[in-house]
Amino acid sequence: MIGKGATIRIARPTDNLSSVAEMYQRGLGFNVLAEFHDHDGFDGIILGNPDDHYHLEFTHHHGVAVGGAPTADNLLVFYIEEKAHWSRSCERLESAGFIPVPSYNPYWDVNGKTYQDIDGYRVVLQNAEWPE
């Protein structure tokens, strides 16, 4: 068991490092927690909020094209209980350039909205309490 207090970092490659990082900063209100340049051929940007125990890391390997999301069911899901906060969050994602799309799994469309970033990866804003 990993235990309470652990921090999770979700890392993924991109061909659009600065653009995708800006999208997630604007859309989800994340801060740049760290950046690195040419670390063994990789550049990266780590996003999140200093008080949260989760971070997103986007990386780009020099000279390597990684393409987009492997499937339409690769999801990053955020549960937002309060309806007005959820609605504002949806508006913020759209103004940051995320595109609303029907979810691959219709479950997420019942109480949420699914958005796609410029790499084809998807973010779900679920208007529900966790656990449901």
C-alpha positions in Angstrom: 0.0 0.0 0.0 1.3 3.4 -0.9 -0.2 5.2 2.0 -1.9 8.5 2.9 -0.1 11.6 1.9 1.4 10.3 -1.3 1.5 12.6 -4.3 0.6 11.3 -7.7 2.1 12.7 -10.9 0.5 11.9 -14.2 3.1 12.2 -16.9 2.6 12.1 -20.7 4.5 13.1 -23.8 3.4 15.7 -26.2 4.5 17.3 -29.5 3.0 20.6 -28.3 4.7 21.2 -25.0 4.2 24.9 -24.5 0.7 25.0 -26.1 -0.7 22.0 -24.1 0.8 23.3 -20.9 -0.8 26.7 -21.4 -4.1 25.1 -22.2 -4.1 23.1 -18.9 -2.9 26.2 -17.0 -5.8 28.3 -18.3 -8.4 25.6 -18.4 -7.8 24.0 -15.0 -6.2 26.9 -13.2 -3.0 25.1 -12.6 0.4 26.7 -11.8 3.7 25.8 -13.2 5.4 24.0 -10.4 8.6 23.2 -12.2 10.2 23.2 -15.7 13.2 21.5 -17.2 15.0 22.0 -20.4 17.2 19.5 -22.3 17.4 17.0 -19.5 18.9 14.1 -21.4 17.1 15.3 -24.5 13.8 16.0 -22.7 12.0 19.2 -21.9 9.1 19.2 -19.4 6.6 21.3 -17.6 5.0 20.2 -14.3 1.6 21.7 -13.5 -0.6 21.7 -10.4 -1.3 23.6 -7.3 1.2 23.6 -4.5 -1.3 22.3 -1.9 -2.7 19.5 -3.9 -1.3 15.9 -4.0 -1.5 15.5 -7.8 0.5 17.0 -10.6 0.5 16.8 -14.4 3.8 16.5 -16.2 4.0 17.1 -19.9 7.3 16.2 -21.7 8.8 16.5 -25.1 11.7 14.3 -26.3 13.8 16.3 -28.8 13.5 14.8 -32.3 10.7 12.4 -31.4 7.1 12.7 -32.6 4.7 11.0 -30.2 1.4 11.8 -31.9 -1.9 12.0 -30.1 -3.9 10.1 -27.6 -4.0 6.3 -28.2 -7.7 6.0 -27.6 -10.8 8.1 -26.9 -11.1 6.5 -23.5 -7.9 7.9 -22.0 -9.4 10.3 -19.5 -8.4 12.7 -16.7 -11.5 13.0 -14.6 -12.3 15.8 -12.0 -15.3 15.5 -9.7 -16.8 18.9 -9.0 -19.8 18.7 -6.7 -21.2 22.3 -6.7 -23.1 23.0 -9.9 -22.1 26.7 -10.3 -18.4 25.8 -9.8 -18.8 23.0 -12.3 -20.4 25.3 -14.9 -17.6 27.9 -14.5 -15.0 25.2 -14.8 -16.6 24.0 -18.1 -16.6 27.6 -19.4 -13.0 28.0 -18.4 -11.9 24.8 -20.3 -13.7 25.9 -23.4 -12.2 29.4 -23.3 -8.7 27.8 -22.9 -9.3 25.9 -26.2 -10.5 22.5 -25.0 -13.2 21.1 -27.4 -16.4 19.6 -26.0 -16.8 16.1 -27.4 -19.2 13.2 -26.7 -17.7 10.8 -24.3 -16.6 7.4 -25.6 -18.3 5.9 -22.6 -21.8 7.4 -22.3 -21.6 7.2 -18.5 -19.6 10.4 -18.4 -22.2 12.4 -20.4 -25.0 11.8 -17.8 -23.5 14.1 -15.1 -20.5 15.5 -16.8 -18.9 17.0 -19.9 -15.9 15.6 -21.8 -13.4 17.8 -23.5 -10.5 17.1 -25.8 -7.1 18.9 -25.8 -4.9 19.6 -28.8 -3.3 16.2 -28.5 -6.6 14.4 -28.5 -6.4 13.5 -24.8 -9.6 14.0 -22.9 -10.6 15.7 -19.6 -14.0 15.0 -18.0 -15.6 17.4 -15.6 -18.0 15.3 -13.6 -20.8 17.3 -11.8 -20.9 14.8 -8.8 -19.4 14.1 -5.5 -16.7 11.5 -5.1 -17.5 8.8 -4.4 -20.8 8.8 -6.2 
